[in-house]
């Protein structure tokens, strides 16, 4: 799928969603190999002409791709492909927006670190028991080679509840469809890699649990932030050599 075909065959997007749509189309061409790693993308002006959009809209899409580590800008030279994610990322997001998933990860990174820190300070025995039970359910899912999305959701929700702040729980439950979508995507992608990657994800959960058990708010915050940042990065891992 070339940029030319994307622009000519896709229904024009509303202004509010146009940069997201352009992000998605450029992302798809990179995944498909239209632009190789280290190759230069068309200029903002060329992209604006192809998509029938303004340069500021294109610039916003490129900025998001830079934030997500897909492209890199070189002053006076333009934008270049930094990494080519595995095509499987598109298989697990039929009709979905990669950009929306990434923005959800951004939000979770900002919020869930604080939740983990408060959970470390405030947990009661029942809270800790629920976090441990969710972690154990993840262990069982790994042994059975199951996806474990439900247990993963349970783990993060249990931490939100352990804050004893209803706003964290409300945030977690209101975003649950988006969080579940991201978890399903990243866990499916992890299963396509070596078994060590699935175990590495669980090790991150183990570090979070240990920090909360130790009532170490700073360690819990950092462990959760690292976990979500790593999940976001794993989503865009390069195609295996």
Secondary structure as UniProt FT lines:
FT   HELIX           3..9
FT   HELIX           15..31
FT   TURN            32..33
FT   TURN            37..38
FT   HELIX           44..51
FT   HELIX           55..67
FT   TURN            68..69
FT   STRAND          71..74
FT   TURN            75..77
FT   STRAND          78..81
FT   HELIX           88..91
FT   TURN            94..95
FT   HELIX           98..122
FT   HELIX           125..143
FT   TURN            144..145
FT   HELIX           149..162
FT   TURN            163..164
FT   HELIX           166..174
FT   HELIX           176..191
FT   HELIX           195..213
FT   TURN            214..215
FT   HELIX           217..235
//
